[in-house]
């Protein structure tokens, strides 16, 4: 009995080994067939999917190009809208800079106007002061002229008289150098802007409204009258 059992077990083991070997062979054969199919060249039927894939790729490229064109148009439109449309709101920093620049410009203009006005006022004050001093010097000039006019021909050789005459000429040269000049009167037509008529006479030697005599010489400082000429007017 034991021997029969052992024999049966041995047969069973042999059968199991055979079945395992056959299954291994079958699996190896299937694996070789699958590998051969993968290595076979593609036929016409297999090319169709490639063409479809190529078409899909071209469609995708076209869609991408259209999208890029649309994006470019959108960007261009956005730039145009920015250029032709409303300007973007300025930053607070830029607004502050513009405000300070405008304030500085206004202050510079005001300062320039103030400087010009001050210079004009200073010039006017200087002219007023100069005219006041000249007006006080003119009586001295009048006294020199009266004294020298009363000198006889014999006395003109006197050293004292010659000295006074030199002082008078030096004084007149100095006044002329600062812009003081006498107003022409005798033989000129009467002009109330320069002359002060204190007498009137009928004189055939002179024309109508002509100055025949000067009692006190008038003077001008630059373009303004310091003292009017005191005159006699004929006819």
GROMACS elastic network, one bead per residue, 0.5 to 0.9 nm:
[ bonds ]
;  ai    aj funct       b0    kb
    1     4     6  0.52089   500
    1     5     6  0.63384   500
    1     6     6  0.86964   500
    2     5     6  0.51385   500
    2     6     6  0.62072   500
    2     7     6  0.86423   500
    3     6     6  0.50472   500
    3     7     6  0.61685   500
    3     8     6  0.85838   500
    4     7     6  0.50503   500
    4     8     6  0.61141   500
    4     9     6  0.85459   500
    5     8     6  0.50844   500
    5     9     6  0.61426   500
    5    10     6  0.85933   500
    6     9     6  0.50877   500
    6    10     6  0.61753   500
    6    11     6  0.87205   500
    7    10     6  0.50365   500
    7    11     6  0.62584   500
    7    12     6  0.85507   500
    8    11     6  0.51394   500
    8    12     6  0.61344   500
    8    13     6  0.86331   500
    9    12     6  0.50239   500
    9    13     6  0.61778   500
    9    14     6  0.86212   500
   10    13     6  0.51034   500
   10    14     6  0.61958   500
   10    15     6  0.86505   500
   11    14     6  0.50275   500
   11    15     6  0.61213   500
   11    16     6  0.85588   500
   12    15     6  0.51600   500
   12    16     6  0.62508   500
   12    17     6  0.87007   500
   13    16     6  0.50757   500
   13    17     6  0.62094   500
   13    18     6  0.86573   500
   14    17     6  0.50853   500
   14    18     6  0.61885   500
   14    19     6  0.86144   500
   15    18     6  0.50753   500
   15    19     6  0.61273   500
   15    20     6  0.85664   500
   16    19     6  0.51238   500
   16    20     6  0.61553   500
   16    21     6  0.86177   500
   17    20     6  0.51181   500
   17    21     6  0.61694   500
   17    22     6  0.86409   500
   18    21     6  0.51015   500
   18    22     6  0.61725   500
   18    23     6  0.85789   500
   19    22     6  0.51460   500
   19    23     6  0.61287   500
   19    24     6  0.85531   500
   20    23     6  0.51285   500
   20    24     6  0.61367   500
   20    25     6  0.86349   500
   21    24     6  0.50635   500
   21    25     6  0.61935   500
   21    26     6  0.85928   500
   22    25     6  0.50219   500
   22    26     6  0.60629   500
   22    27     6  0.85320   500
   23    27     6  0.60828   500
   23    28     6  0.84943   500
   24    27     6  0.51160   500
   24    28     6  0.61039   500
   24    29     6  0.85940   500
   25    28     6  0.50482   500
   25    29     6  0.61554   500
   25    30     6  0.86520   500
   26    29     6  0.51148   500
   26    30     6  0.62392   500
   26    31     6  0.85835   500
   27    30     6  0.51330   500
   27    31     6  0.61312   500
   27    32     6  0.86907   500
   28    31     6  0.50333   500
   28    32     6  0.62526   500
   28    33     6  0.86889   500
   29    32     6  0.51166   500
   29    33     6  0.62276   500
   29    34     6  0.86492   500
   30    33     6  0.50967   500
   30    34     6  0.61984   500
   30    35     6  0.86288   500
   31    34     6  0.51706   500
   31    35     6  0.62319   500
   31    36     6  0.86809   500
   32    35     6  0.50824   500
   32    36     6  0.61474   500
   32    37     6  0.86559   500
   33    36     6  0.51023   500
   33    37     6  0.62548   500
   33    38     6  0.87381   500
   34    37     6  0.51787   500
   34    38     6  0.64009   500
   34    39     6  0.88307   500
   35    38     6  0.51544   500
   35    39     6  0.63490   500
   35    40     6  0.88469   500
   36    39     6  0.50850   500
   36    40     6  0.62387   500
   37    40     6  0.52655   500
   37    41     6  0.87128   500
   38    41     6  0.82299   500
   40    43     6  0.89110   500
   42    45     6  0.78749   500
   42    46     6  0.57779   500
   42    47     6  0.70622   500
   43    46     6  0.53537   500
   43    47     6  0.66662   500
   44    47     6  0.51934   500
   44    48     6  0.71254   500
   45    48     6  0.59833   500
   45    49     6  0.82670   500
   46    49     6  0.62778   500
   46    50     6  0.74703   500
   47    50     6  0.52078   500
   47    51     6  0.64022   500
   47    52     6  0.87336   500
   48    51     6  0.51172   500
   48    52     6  0.61856   500
   48    53     6  0.85264   500
   49    53     6  0.60191   500
   49    54     6  0.85375   500
   50    54     6  0.60921   500
   50    55     6  0.85231   500
   51    55     6  0.61049   500
   51    56     6  0.84852   500
   52    55     6  0.50049   500
   52    56     6  0.61236   500
   52    57     6  0.85805   500
   53    57     6  0.61533   500
   53    58     6  0.86600   500
   54    58     6  0.61766   500
   54    59     6  0.84997   500
   55    58     6  0.51050   500
   55    59     6  0.60722   500
   55    60     6  0.85059   500
   56    59     6  0.50178   500
   56    60     6  0.61145   500
   56    61     6  0.85854   500
   57    60     6  0.50073   500
   57    61     6  0.61352   500
   57    62     6  0.85833   500
   58    62     6  0.60722   500
   58    63     6  0.84620   500
   59    62     6  0.50341   500
   59    63     6  0.60645   500
   59    64     6  0.84797   500
   60    64     6  0.60369   500
   60    65     6  0.85571   500
   61    65     6  0.61219   500
   61    66     6  0.85300   500
   62    65     6  0.50304   500
   62    66     6  0.60955   500
   62    67     6  0.84642   500
   63    66     6  0.50236   500
   63    67     6  0.60485   500
   63    68     6  0.85527   500
   64    68     6  0.60872   500
   64    69     6  0.85220   500
   65    68     6  0.50025   500
   65    69     6  0.60658   500
   65    70     6  0.84474   500
   66    69     6  0.50075   500
   66    70     6  0.60261   500
   66    71     6  0.84793   500
   67    71     6  0.60412   500
   67    72     6  0.84884   500
   68    72     6  0.60405   500
   68    73     6  0.84941   500
   69    73     6  0.60440   500
   69    74     6  0.83827   500
   70    73     6  0.50180   500
   70    74     6  0.59674   500
   70    75     6  0.84891   500
   71    75     6  0.60464   500
   71    76     6  0.84501   500
   72    75     6  0.50199   500
   72    76     6  0.60017   500
   72    77     6  0.83762   500
   73    77     6  0.58966   500
   73    78     6  0.83534   500
   74    78     6  0.60083   500
   74    79     6  0.85650   500
   75    79     6  0.61666   500
   75    80     6  0.85708   500
   76    79     6  0.50445   500
   76    80     6  0.61219   500
   76    81     6  0.84853   500
   77    81     6  0.59989   500
   77    82     6  0.84255   500
   78    81     6  0.50398   500
   78    82     6  0.60966   500
   78    83     6  0.85178   500
   79    83     6  0.60257   500
   79    84     6  0.85199   500
   80    84     6  0.58330   500
   80    85     6  0.75674   500
   81    84     6  0.52619   500
   81    86     6  0.79129   500
   82    85     6  0.52060   500
   82    86     6  0.67105   500
   82    87     6  0.67227   500
   82    88     6  0.78319   500
   83    86     6  0.77563   500
   83    87     6  0.76030   500
   84    87     6  0.83366   500
   86    89     6  0.87465   500
   87    90     6  0.83684   500
   90    93     6  0.81415   500
   90    94     6  0.63312   500
   90    95     6  0.65679   500
   91    94     6  0.52593   500
   91    95     6  0.63163   500
   91    96     6  0.86347   500
   92    95     6  0.50130   500
   92    96     6  0.60620   500
   92    97     6  0.85763   500
   93    96     6  0.51135   500
   93    97     6  0.62361   500
   93    98     6  0.87150   500
   94    97     6  0.50221   500
   94    98     6  0.61852   500
   94    99     6  0.85305   500
   95    98     6  0.51451   500
   95    99     6  0.61067   500
   95   100     6  0.86569   500
   96    99     6  0.50040   500
   96   100     6  0.61558   500
   96   101     6  0.84837   500
   97   100     6  0.52030   500
   97   101     6  0.60151   500
   97   102     6  0.85392   500
   98   101     6  0.50087   500
   98   102     6  0.60566   500
   98   103     6  0.85031   500
   99   102     6  0.52213   500
   99   103     6  0.61778   500
   99   104     6  0.86151   500
  100   103     6  0.50009   500
  100   104     6  0.60348   500
  100   105     6  0.85348   500
  101   104     6  0.50888   500
  101   105     6  0.61287   500
  101   106     6  0.86215   500
  102   105     6  0.50848   500
  102   106     6  0.62064   500
  102   107     6  0.86164   500
  103   106     6  0.51677   500
  103   107     6  0.61656   500
  103   108     6  0.86205   500
  104   107     6  0.50737   500
  104   108     6  0.61051   500
  104   109     6  0.86018   500
  105   108     6  0.51494   500
  105   109     6  0.62207   500
  105   110     6  0.86309   500
  106   109     6  0.51076   500
  106   110     6  0.61411   500
  106   111     6  0.85298   500
  107   110     6  0.50116   500
  107   111     6  0.60050   500
  107   112     6  0.85033   500
  108   111     6  0.50104   500
  108   112     6  0.60836   500
  108   113     6  0.85956   500
  109   112     6  0.50792   500
  109   113     6  0.62136   500
  109   114     6  0.85408   500
  110   113     6  0.50979   500
  110   114     6  0.60481   500
  110   115     6  0.85350   500
  111   115     6  0.60323   500
  111   116     6  0.85865   500
  112   115     6  0.50347   500
  112   116     6  0.62133   500
  112   117     6  0.85211   500
  113   116     6  0.51562   500
  113   117     6  0.60232   500
  113   118     6  0.84283   500
  114   117     6  0.50521   500
  114   118     6  0.59255   500
  114   119     6  0.84890   500
  115   118     6  0.50615   500
  115   119     6  0.60949   500
  115   120     6  0.85427   500
  116   119     6  0.51396   500
  116   120     6  0.61542   500
  116   121     6  0.85912   500
  117   120     6  0.50946   500
  117   121     6  0.61286   500
  117   122     6  0.85441   500
  118   121     6  0.50322   500
  118   122     6  0.60092   500
  118   123     6  0.84568   500
  119   122     6  0.50238   500
  119   123     6  0.60560   500
  119   124     6  0.85308   500
  120   123     6  0.50493   500
  120   124     6  0.61414   500
  120   125     6  0.85406   500
  121   124     6  0.50004   500
  121   125     6  0.60037   500
  121   126     6  0.84462   500
  122   126     6  0.60071   500
  122   127     6  0.84754   500
  123   126     6  0.50496   500
  123   127     6  0.61044   500
  123   128     6  0.85456   500
  124   127     6  0.50109   500
  124   128     6  0.60568   500
  124   129     6  0.85009   500
  125   128     6  0.50415   500
  125   129     6  0.60637   500
  125   130     6  0.84748   500
  126   129     6  0.50789   500
  126   130     6  0.60049   500
  126   131     6  0.84965   500
  127   130     6  0.50286   500
  127   131     6  0.60234   500
  127   132     6  0.84957   500
  127   221     6  0.84917   500
  128   131     6  0.51698   500
  128   132     6  0.61900   500
  128   133     6  0.87797   500
  129   132     6  0.51046   500
  129   133     6  0.63613   500
  129   134     6  0.86710   500
  130   133     6  0.52140   500
  130   134     6  0.61208   500
  130   135     6  0.84926   500
  130   221     6  0.83595   500
  131   134     6  0.50424   500
  131   135     6  0.59597   500
  131   136     6  0.86235   500
  131   220     6  0.88932   500
  131   221     6  0.67646   500
  131   224     6  0.89431   500
  131   225     6  0.87575   500
  131   226     6  0.60982   500
  132   135     6  0.51183   500
  132   136     6  0.64514   500
  132   137     6  0.88739   500
  132   226     6  0.81765   500
  133   136     6  0.51387   500
  133   137     6  0.63547   500
  133   138     6  0.88393   500
  134   138     6  0.61698   500
  134   175     6  0.82458   500
  134   180     6  0.81844   500
  134   221     6  0.82359   500
  134   226     6  0.75938   500
  135   138     6  0.53793   500
  135   139     6  0.76698   500
  135   219     6  0.88900   500
  135   226     6  0.64287   500
  135   227     6  0.72559   500
  136   139     6  0.64833   500
  136   140     6  0.78870   500
  137   140     6  0.54282   500
  137   141     6  0.66561   500
  137   142     6  0.89693   500
  138   142     6  0.61908   500
  138   143     6  0.87045   500
  138   219     6  0.84808   500
  138   227     6  0.88892   500
  139   143     6  0.62317   500
  139   144     6  0.86695   500
  140   143     6  0.51318   500
  140   144     6  0.63326   500
  140   145     6  0.87310   500
  141   144     6  0.51135   500
  141   145     6  0.62903   500
  141   146     6  0.86937   500
  141   168     6  0.72955   500
  141   171     6  0.79680   500
  141   172     6  0.80144   500
  142   145     6  0.51351   500
  142   146     6  0.61570   500
  142   147     6  0.85672   500
  142   216     6  0.80844   500
  142   217     6  0.81087   500
  143   146     6  0.50644   500
  143   147     6  0.60037   500
  143   148     6  0.84423   500
  144   147     6  0.52129   500
  144   148     6  0.60045   500
  144   149     6  0.82852   500
  144   164     6  0.77682   500
  144   165     6  0.80655   500
  144   167     6  0.89684   500
  144   168     6  0.64119   500
  145   148     6  0.52010   500
  145   149     6  0.57891   500
  145   150     6  0.85641   500
  145   168     6  0.80682   500
  146   149     6  0.50338   500
  146   150     6  0.63159   500
  147   150     6  0.53134   500
  147   151     6  0.67546   500
  148   151     6  0.53402   500
  148   152     6  0.88241   500
  148   156     6  0.87796   500
  148   161     6  0.76198   500
  148   164     6  0.79742   500
  148   165     6  0.70841   500
  149   152     6  0.81797   500
  151   154     6  0.80987   500
  151   155     6  0.59906   500
  151   156     6  0.65050   500
  151   161     6  0.79928   500
  152   155     6  0.52503   500
  152   156     6  0.64703   500
  153   156     6  0.53906   500
  153   157     6  0.78270   500
  154   157     6  0.64358   500
  154   158     6  0.79477   500
  155   158     6  0.52955   500
  155   159     6  0.89376   500
  155   161     6  0.71289   500
  156   159     6  0.80691   500
  156   160     6  0.88658   500
  156   161     6  0.60133   500
  156   162     6  0.66264   500
  157   160     6  0.85651   500
  157   161     6  0.71813   500
  157   162     6  0.67526   500
  158   161     6  0.52930   500
  158   162     6  0.62217   500
  158   163     6  0.86249   500
  159   163     6  0.60134   500
  159   164     6  0.86324   500
  160   163     6  0.50323   500
  160   164     6  0.62973   500
  160   165     6  0.86149   500
  161   164     6  0.51044   500
  161   165     6  0.61298   500
  161   166     6  0.86721   500
  162   165     6  0.50132   500
  162   166     6  0.62797   500
  162   167     6  0.87478   500
  163   166     6  0.51479   500
  163   167     6  0.63419   500
  163   168     6  0.86964   500
  164   167     6  0.50784   500
  164   168     6  0.61678   500
  164   169     6  0.86718   500
  165   168     6  0.50954   500
  165   169     6  0.62531   500
  165   170     6  0.86337   500
  166   169     6  0.51325   500
  166   170     6  0.61025   500
  166   171     6  0.85202   500
  167   170     6  0.51169   500
  167   171     6  0.60980   500
  167   172     6  0.86810   500
  168   171     6  0.50653   500
  168   172     6  0.62576   500
  168   173     6  0.86264   500
  169   172     6  0.51323   500
  169   173     6  0.61068   500
  169   174     6  0.85987   500
  170   173     6  0.50626   500
  170   174     6  0.62108   500
  170   175     6  0.87110   500
  171   174     6  0.51813   500
  171   175     6  0.63141   500
  171   176     6  0.86364   500
  172   175     6  0.50741   500
  172   176     6  0.60506   500
  172   177     6  0.85163   500
  172   180     6  0.85964   500
  172   181     6  0.87242   500
  173   176     6  0.50753   500
  173   177     6  0.61323   500
  173   178     6  0.89414   500
  174   177     6  0.50291   500
  174   178     6  0.66573   500
  174   179     6  0.89781   500
  174   180     6  0.86520   500
  175   178     6  0.54233   500
  175   179     6  0.65506   500
  175   180     6  0.51413   500
  175   181     6  0.73991   500
  176   179     6  0.51803   500
  176   181     6  0.57494   500
  176   182     6  0.89938   500
  177   180     6  0.72023   500
  178   221     6  0.81529   500
  178   222     6  0.83494   500
  179   220     6  0.79402   500
  179   221     6  0.55278   500
  179   222     6  0.50996   500
  179   223     6  0.88106   500
  180   219     6  0.67184   500
  180   220     6  0.56184   500
  180   222     6  0.64036   500
  180   226     6  0.88268   500
  181   218     6  0.86872   500
  181   219     6  0.56263   500
  181   220     6  0.55006   500
  181   221     6  0.67396   500
  181   222     6  0.79684   500
  182   217     6  0.68806   500
  182   218     6  0.57550   500
  182   220     6  0.62442   500
  182   229     6  0.88982   500
  183   194     6  0.72456   500
  183   195     6  0.84866   500
  183   217     6  0.70800   500
  183   218     6  0.52630   500
  183   219     6  0.52877   500
  183   220     6  0.66233   500
  183   225     6  0.87620   500
  183   227     6  0.89971   500
  183   228     6  0.79671   500
  183   229     6  0.69406   500
  184   187     6  0.84223   500
  184   188     6  0.70605   500
  184   194     6  0.88882   500
  184   217     6  0.84860   500
  184   218     6  0.80555   500
  184   219     6  0.89613   500
  184   229     6  0.84307   500
  185   188     6  0.54183   500
  185   189     6  0.79102   500
  185   190     6  0.78952   500
  185   194     6  0.86887   500
  185   195     6  0.75265   500
  185   211     6  0.63801   500
  185   212     6  0.83496   500
  185   213     6  0.78603   500
  185   214     6  0.66558   500
  185   217     6  0.80933   500
  185   218     6  0.83902   500
  185   229     6  0.70771   500
  185   230     6  0.88865   500
  185   231     6  0.74614   500
  186   189     6  0.84528   500
  186   210     6  0.78361   500
  186   211     6  0.51298   500
  186   212     6  0.55171   500
  186   213     6  0.57012   500
  186   214     6  0.63113   500
  186   231     6  0.80991   500
  186   232     6  0.88372   500
  187   206     6  0.77499   500
  187   210     6  0.60935   500
  187   211     6  0.54484   500
  187   212     6  0.62175   500
  187   213     6  0.83196   500
  188   191     6  0.85345   500
  188   209     6  0.87879   500
  188   210     6  0.57749   500
  188   211     6  0.57573   500
  188   212     6  0.84210   500
  189   207     6  0.88205   500
  189   208     6  0.83282   500
  189   209     6  0.59829   500
  189   211     6  0.61203   500
  189   233     6  0.86975   500
  190   193     6  0.89232   500
  190   194     6  0.81449   500
  190   195     6  0.64945   500
  190   196     6  0.85609   500
  190   197     6  0.80473   500
  190   209     6  0.59102   500
  190   210     6  0.57338   500
  190   211     6  0.59594   500
  190   231     6  0.87814   500
  190   233     6  0.70793   500
  191   194     6  0.56727   500
  191   195     6  0.56222   500
  191   196     6  0.82588   500
  192   195     6  0.50248   500
  192   196     6  0.62842   500
  192   197     6  0.80012   500
  192   228     6  0.86650   500
  193   196     6  0.83106   500
  193   225     6  0.82245   500
  193   228     6  0.78912   500
  194   218     6  0.76953   500
  194   219     6  0.87836   500
  194   220     6  0.88119   500
  194   225     6  0.69525   500
  194   227     6  0.81357   500
  194   228     6  0.52797   500
  194   229     6  0.64744   500
  195   218     6  0.76880   500
  195   227     6  0.88904   500
  195   228     6  0.51378   500
  195   230     6  0.62272   500
  195   231     6  0.67476   500
  196   228     6  0.59183   500
  196   229     6  0.56537   500
  196   231     6  0.60484   500
  196   232     6  0.85612   500
  197   200     6  0.75090   500
  197   211     6  0.86259   500
  197   229     6  0.81593   500
  197   230     6  0.60313   500
  197   232     6  0.57009   500
  197   233     6  0.64356   500
  198   215     6  0.89666   500
  198   230     6  0.65404   500
  198   231     6  0.60429   500
  198   232     6  0.60567   500
  198   233     6  0.81348   500
  199   231     6  0.69042   500
  199   233     6  0.63068   500
  199   234     6  0.86097   500
  200   231     6  0.88434   500
  200   232     6  0.54905   500
  200   234     6  0.56704   500
  200   235     6  0.71266   500
  201   212     6  0.85245   500
  201   232     6  0.73087   500
  201   233     6  0.63523   500
  201   235     6  0.58901   500
  202   206     6  0.86547   500
  202   233     6  0.86159   500
  202   234     6  0.54038   500
  203   206     6  0.58821   500
  203   207     6  0.80080   500
  203   208     6  0.89862   500
  203   212     6  0.83230   500
  203   234     6  0.57064   500
  203   235     6  0.62086   500
  204   207     6  0.70191   500
  204   208     6  0.89746   500
  204   234     6  0.83236   500
  204   235     6  0.78840   500
  205   212     6  0.89127   500
  205   234     6  0.88878   500
  206   209     6  0.83202   500
  206   210     6  0.62316   500
  206   211     6  0.79596   500
  206   212     6  0.69477   500
  206   234     6  0.64430   500
  206   235     6  0.76286   500
  207   210     6  0.56725   500
  207   211     6  0.88864   500
  207   234     6  0.71686   500
  207   235     6  0.69111   500
  208   211     6  0.89814   500
  208   233     6  0.85464   500
  208   234     6  0.63864   500
  209   233     6  0.60024   500
  209   234     6  0.57082   500
  209   235     6  0.57701   500
  210   232     6  0.86243   500
  210   233     6  0.56391   500
  210   234     6  0.55161   500
  210   235     6  0.74120   500
  211   214     6  0.76094   500
  211   231     6  0.65723   500
  211   232     6  0.57453   500
  211   234     6  0.60297   500
  212   231     6  0.75860   500
  212   232     6  0.57302   500
  212   233     6  0.56524   500
  212   234     6  0.58764   500
  213   230     6  0.88379   500
  213   231     6  0.56962   500
  213   232     6  0.50612   500
  213   233     6  0.72629   500
  213   234     6  0.87808   500
  214   217     6  0.67059   500
  214   229     6  0.71093   500
  214   230     6  0.60102   500
  214   232     6  0.63182   500
  215   229     6  0.76769   500
  215   230     6  0.53823   500
  215   231     6  0.56039   500
  215   232     6  0.76802   500
  216   228     6  0.85009   500
  216   229     6  0.57861   500
  216   231     6  0.71583   500
  217   227     6  0.81626   500
  217   228     6  0.75917   500
  217   229     6  0.50316   500
  217   230     6  0.66600   500
  217   231     6  0.85428   500
  218   225     6  0.80477   500
  218   226     6  0.75185   500
  218   230     6  0.71187   500
  219   224     6  0.89657   500
  219   225     6  0.63178   500
  219   226     6  0.56142   500
  219   227     6  0.52988   500
  219   228     6  0.67213   500
  219   229     6  0.74209   500
  220   223     6  0.66364   500
  220   224     6  0.56123   500
  220   226     6  0.50936   500
  220   227     6  0.68593   500
  220   228     6  0.83596   500
  221   224     6  0.54896   500
  221   225     6  0.61981   500
  221   226     6  0.60920   500
  222   225     6  0.82007   500
  225   228     6  0.66494   500
